[in-house]
Amino acid sequence: MDVAEALCVMLTAPVTSTASTFALPGPKVHTFNSIQNLVSAMTMKAVSSAPTLPKPIATLLATLLNRGLWWPTVSPDEVERKFIDDFGEDALSQITKEEKPAGWAEETVAKMVGIDGEAVKSWGELDIYPDMIEEHAIKYLRRYRSA
């Protein structure tokens, strides 16, 4: 919802977004496991304790399931994404709260250069402060709770 609001501001503001590049990350870096734990907490269902398979076996199994069953199951692409490393998460999570105005660290945004040669803009230039995913997750995950 914050990104939609940012797009609205970019399209309606006369000067803000003319030939500018924006980086609109969230205020907190999440990993696959942190999102999985959040969903588990909101749905009140434990994280699956199924054994983790090696990647080639999991990919083969997903391919066979998708060819053999007509309903959607886990896809080989989902298996591939599960094994993507959260590279860089440690470096980004060490940035202190004081260094994160309007959703991101000032020095991180200043190092990036847009196609127009200017520094990449962020939430601060749009006067928007992004919400945490934890604040809105219950709205979408409530229906998956068991009664």
C-alpha positions in Angstrom: 0.0 0.0 0.0 2.9 2.3 0.6 4.3 1.7 -2.9 0.9 2.5 -4.4 0.8 5.7 -2.4 4.4 6.5 -3.6 3.4 5.9 -7.2 0.4 8.3 -6.7 2.7 11.0 -5.3 5.2 10.5 -8.1 2.5 10.8 -10.8 0.8 13.9 -9.3 3.8 15.8 -8.0 5.1 18.4 -10.6 8.8 18.1 -9.8 9.4 15.1 -7.6 9.6 12.3 -10.1 10.5 13.9 -13.4 13.3 11.6 -14.7 14.1 10.4 -11.2 15.0 6.9 -9.9 13.5 5.8 -6.6 14.5 3.0 -4.3 11.6 2.0 -2.1 12.7 -0.8 0.3 10.9 -1.6 3.4 12.0 -0.4 6.8 13.1 -3.8 7.9 15.1 -6.5 6.1 13.3 -9.9 6.1 14.7 -13.3 5.3 12.7 -16.4 4.2 12.8 -17.7 7.7 11.6 -14.5 9.3 8.6 -14.3 7.0 7.9 -18.0 7.7 8.0 -17.4 11.4 5.7 -14.3 11.0 3.2 -16.4 9.1 3.4 -19.2 11.6 2.7 -16.8 14.5 -0.2 -15.0 12.7 -1.9 -18.2 11.6 -1.2 -20.1 14.9 0.2 -23.0 12.9 3.6 -24.5 13.6 6.2 -24.3 10.9 6.4 -27.7 9.0 8.9 -30.1 10.6 9.2 -32.1 7.3 12.8 -33.0 6.6 14.7 -30.7 4.2 15.6 -32.5 1.0 18.8 -31.8 -1.1 18.1 -29.4 -3.9 18.4 -31.9 -6.8 16.0 -34.3 -5.2 13.5 -31.6 -4.2 13.6 -30.2 -7.8 13.0 -33.7 -9.3 10.2 -34.4 -6.9 8.5 -31.1 -7.6 8.8 -31.7 -11.4 7.3 -35.2 -11.1 4.5 -33.9 -8.9 3.6 -31.2 -11.3 3.5 -33.6 -14.2 1.6 -36.3 -12.4 -1.1 -34.2 -10.5 -3.5 -31.9 -12.1 -3.8 -29.6 -9.0 -1.1 -27.1 -8.2 1.7 -28.3 -6.0 5.2 -27.0 -5.2 6.9 -26.0 -8.4 10.6 -26.4 -9.3 10.9 -22.6 -9.3 9.7 -22.5 -5.7 12.3 -25.1 -4.8 15.0 -22.9 -6.5 13.8 -19.8 -4.6 13.9 -21.7 -1.3 17.6 -22.4 -1.8 18.5 -18.8 -2.6 20.8 -17.4 0.1 19.8 -14.2 1.9 23.2 -12.7 0.9 23.8 -9.2 2.3 21.0 -9.5 5.0 23.6 -9.4 7.8 25.2 -6.2 6.5 21.9 -4.4 6.1 20.5 -5.5 9.4 23.5 -4.0 11.3 22.5 -0.5 10.2 21.2 1.3 13.3 17.7 2.8 13.6 19.1 6.4 13.7 20.7 5.8 10.3 17.4 4.8 8.7 15.5 8.0 7.9 12.2 7.3 6.0 12.8 3.6 5.6 16.4 3.2 4.5 20.0 4.2 5.4 21.0 7.6 4.0 24.5 6.4 2.9 23.0 3.4 1.2 20.7 5.5 -1.0 23.4 8.1 -1.7 25.8 5.5 -3.2 23.2 4.5 -5.8 23.0 6.7 -8.9 19.9 6.8 -11.2 19.9 6.9 -15.0 19.7 10.7 -14.9 23.0 10.9 -12.9 21.4 12.1 -9.7 21.4 10.2 -6.5 18.5 7.7 -6.1 15.6 9.1 -4.1 13.8 7.3 -1.4 10.7 7.5 0.8 11.9 10.8 2.4 11.6 12.8 -0.8 8.0 11.6 -1.2 7.2 12.4 2.5 6.0 8.9 3.1 7.1 6.6 5.9 6.6 2.9 5.1 4.8 0.6 7.4 6.1 -2.6 8.9 4.8 -5.8 7.4 4.0 -7.0 10.9 1.4 -4.2 11.3 -0.6 -5.4 8.3 0.0 -9.2 8.1 -2.9 -10.1 10.3 -5.4 -8.6 7.9 -4.4 -11.1 5.2 -3.5 -14.1 7.3 -6.5 -14.1 9.7 -8.5 -16.3 7.4 -5.9 -19.1 7.6 -6.2 -19.5 11.3 -7.9 -22.7 12.5 -11.2 -22.1 14.4 
